[in-house]
């Protein structure tokens, strides 16, 4: 897609937002289960569970771990993006999960997508009428500006980096609580908001669809205020939050459906039951009794696959293709993986098929050898380390003065699927004398931990989902640019810093012809993997078993869109 400028009202753009959240996802809690699932027969339906949703009732979401943060300036993972969808709105957003093109970016609080100046540096949006927070306070351009400016706060703004990377804020700007108003965002009147960019960025509509684009009342949300409370702009607001146990949402009485073309908001309430064992979640979904006819989860574990051949269960079984790359990052800044030869040795030694089998088999996941997955424009198909090849791994180990191997510590989330993946890595690397010690971290704080370099170890097992699919610009820059390395909220888990790669990232990011840029991203993908800061592992599919009374469940391994789901009979199970 080439876009030098656009006009308001143009909704035919091919910009796509594959994921509004991190797109690191925890391989546990709300995300790991879908990667661990394995289809027993291949008969799962790749479509929604049907229309027929009615207003009313309560849907329960069953999950193992708590969400990372209720504050959208902090959270940036796939799991928490699901609840953000119910609580918050932005100028733009990802299209509804049941729409014809659910990965496209569409207007939300704004009347339309942005109007961009001829030089590509200024974007203008107009707010809809009738917008308000959950307390009835009107949402104006001032609240949008304030909410967005929170992304620069050094303690709070640890979520999506794209606002900070694209908007022309002063280098010393530290958010509204420290530095005051941000002059790069103008609000000439209550309904108009104007953004000035550092350089042209044709996908800026997608930047504003990130979680930290949500508005907040001016002056609110400082410090830890939003860790256990919210000020909602979406169709629901927070009724109860018991960390690690339960979240209850109720309708926001000041949300007006006529202003929201995306969220259907059928249920009266949403309840998130936290801290459940994955086997318990499976059992409740399979039994489909009582309130669980209205329950959902983010996947089914592989242990339950043999039972899913039951014809009654197969009627409820839904599947989705994967878009997220599971990988092992290696700390290139210090420790054993500062030596590129040891990183390359790991890539040669890894048995990716063993990992595939450990997390469900080829029916539901596949091995990958590239950074950018095939589902994203900019993917280049190559394999620099076809293996496992123990001889090449041992040769590199000998060249690096580790002929007998070495030991490293791997940070992993506590979910069972992640442990299965880690054990397979241990087994395959042990064959060349590499000993992997596992450091297990609670899933709810996993990314907070590993994204703080001072707390991270030699390697981390993670997964990355693209923020939009029209290009690989949300894969390569945040993961491999040295500018992405930060003391907190660090997305470049490998702490990879290479001046030549940095220059090329800047060159490709500046390309306004996205087709040309995508070709360059693919070539850069391969160039980066020659230096092996990662070991790409798998891309998984999802398998889902919503309760029998749940309507319009649209399966996705990206954003499971809760905002379009409802109940067939709101009186049943409630």
Rosetta blueprint (number, residue, H / E / L):
1 X L
2 X E
3 X L
4 X L
5 X L
6 X L
7 X L
8 X L
9 X L
10 X L
11 X L
12 X L
13 X L
14 X L
15 X L
16 X E
17 X L
18 X L
19 X L
20 X L
21 X L
22 X L
23 X L
24 X E
25 X L
26 X L
27 X L
28 X L
29 X H
30 X H
31 X H
32 X H
33 X H
34 X H
35 X H
36 X H
37 X L
38 X L
39 X L
40 X L
41 X L
42 X L
43 X L
44 X L
45 X E
46 X L
47 X L
48 X L
49 X L
50 X L
51 X L
52 X L
53 X L
54 X E
55 X L
56 X L
57 X L
58 X E
59 X E
60 X E
61 X E
62 X E
63 X L
64 X L
65 X L
66 X L
67 X L
68 X L
69 X L
70 X L
71 X L
72 X L
73 X L
74 X L
75 X L
76 X L
77 X E
78 X H
79 X H
80 X H
81 X H
82 X H
83 X H
84 X H
85 X H
86 X H
87 X H
88 X L
89 X L
90 X L
91 X L
92 X E
93 X E
94 X E
95 X L
96 X L
97 X L
98 X L
99 X L
100 X L
101 X L
102 X L
103 X L
104 X E
105 X E
106 X E
107 X E
108 X L
109 X L
110 X E
111 X L
112 X L
113 X L
114 X L
115 X E
116 X E
117 X L
118 X L
119 X L
120 X L
121 X L
122 X E
123 X E
124 X E
125 X E
126 X E
127 X E
128 X L
129 X L
130 X L
131 X L
132 X E
133 X L
134 X L
135 X L
136 X L
137 X L
138 X E
139 X L
140 X L
141 X H
142 X H
143 X H
144 X H
145 X H
146 X H
147 X H
148 X H
149 X H
150 X H
151 X H
152 X H
153 X L
154 X L
155 X L
156 X L
157 X L
158 X L
159 X L
160 X L
161 X L
162 X H
163 X H
164 X H
165 X H
166 X H
167 X E
168 X L
169 X L
170 X L
171 X L
172 X L
173 X L
174 X L
175 X L
176 X H
177 X H
178 X H
179 X H
180 X L
181 X L
182 X L
183 X L
184 X L
185 X E
186 X E
187 X E
188 X E
189 X E
190 X L
191 X L
192 X E
193 X E
194 X E
195 X E
196 X E
197 X E
198 X L
199 X L
200 X L
201 X L
202 X L
203 X L
204 X H
205 X H
206 X H
207 X H
208 X L
209 X L
210 X L
211 X H
212 X H
213 X H
214 X L
215 X L
216 X L
217 X L
218 X L
219 X L
220 X L
221 X L
222 X L
223 X L
224 X L
225 X H
226 X H
227 X H
228 X L
229 X L
230 X L
231 X L
232 X L
233 X L
234 X L
235 X L
236 X E
237 X E
238 X E
239 X E
240 X E
241 X E
242 X E
243 X L
244 X L
245 X L
246 X E
247 X E
248 X E
249 X E
250 X E
251 X E
252 X L
253 X L
254 X L
255 X L
256 X L
257 X H
258 X H
259 X H
260 X L
261 X L
262 X L
263 X L
264 X L
265 X L
266 X L
267 X L
268 X L
269 X E
270 X E
271 X E
272 X E
273 X E
274 X L
275 X L
276 X L
277 X L
278 X H
279 X H
280 X H
281 X H
282 X H
283 X H
284 X H
285 X H
286 X H
287 X H
288 X L
289 X L
290 X H
291 X H
292 X H
293 X H
294 X H
295 X E
296 X E
297 X L
298 X L
299 X L
300 X L
301 X L
302 X H
303 X H
304 X H
305 X H
306 X H
307 X H
308 X H
309 X H
310 X L
311 X H
312 X H
313 X H
314 X H
315 X L
316 X L
317 X E
318 X E
319 X E
320 X E
321 X L
322 X L
323 X L
324 X E
325 X E
326 X E
327 X E
328 X E
329 X E
330 X E
331 X L
332 X L
333 X L
334 X L
335 X L
336 X H
337 X H
338 X H
339 X L
340 X H
341 X H
342 X H
343 X H
344 X H
345 X H
346 X H
347 X H
348 X H
349 X H
350 X L
351 X L
352 X H
353 X H
354 X H
355 X H
356 X H
357 X H
358 X H
359 X L
360 X L
361 X L
362 X L
363 X L
364 X L
365 X E
366 X E
367 X E
368 X L
369 X L
370 X L
371 X L
372 X L
373 X L
374 X L
375 X L
376 X L
377 X L
378 X L
379 X L
380 X L
381 X L
382 X L
383 X L
384 X L
385 X L
386 X L
387 X L
388 X L
389 X L
390 X H
391 X H
392 X H
393 X H
394 X H
395 X H
396 X H
397 X H
398 X H
399 X H
400 X L
401 X L
402 X L
403 X L
404 X L
405 X L
406 X L
407 X E
408 X E
409 X E
410 X E
411 X E
412 X E
413 X E
414 X L
415 X L
416 X H
417 X H
418 X H
419 X H
420 X H
421 X H
422 X H
423 X H
424 X H
425 X H
426 X H
427 X H
428 X H
429 X H
430 X H
431 X L
432 X L
433 X L
434 X L
435 X E
436 X E
437 X E
438 X E
439 X E
440 X E
441 X E
442 X L
443 X H
444 X H
445 X H
446 X H
447 X H
448 X H
449 X H
450 X H
451 X L
452 X L
453 X L
454 X L
455 X L
456 X L
457 X L
458 X L
459 X E
460 X E
461 X E
462 X E
463 X E
464 X E
465 X E
466 X L
467 X L
468 X L
469 X L
470 X L
471 X L
472 X H
473 X H
474 X H
475 X L
476 X H
477 X H
478 X H
479 X H
480 X H
481 X L
482 X H
483 X H
484 X H
485 X L
486 X L
487 X L
488 X L
489 X L
490 X L
491 X L
492 X L
493 X L
494 X L
495 X L
496 X L
497 X L
498 X L
499 X H
500 X H
501 X H
502 X H
503 X H
504 X H
505 X H
506 X H
507 X H
508 X H
509 X H
510 X L
511 X L
512 X L
513 X E
514 X H
515 X H
516 X H
517 X H
518 X H
519 X H
520 X H
521 X H
522 X H
523 X H
524 X H
525 X H
526 X H
527 X H
528 X H
529 X H
530 X H
531 X H
532 X L
533 X L
534 X E
535 X E
536 X E
537 X E
538 X E
539 X E
540 X E
541 X L
542 X E
543 X E
544 X E
545 X E
546 X L
547 X L
548 X L
549 X L
550 X E
551 X E
552 X L
553 X L
554 X L
555 X L
556 X L
557 X L
558 X L
559 X L
560 X L
561 X L
562 X H
563 X H
564 X H
565 X L
566 X E
567 X E
568 X L
569 X L
570 X L
571 X L
572 X L
573 X L
574 X L
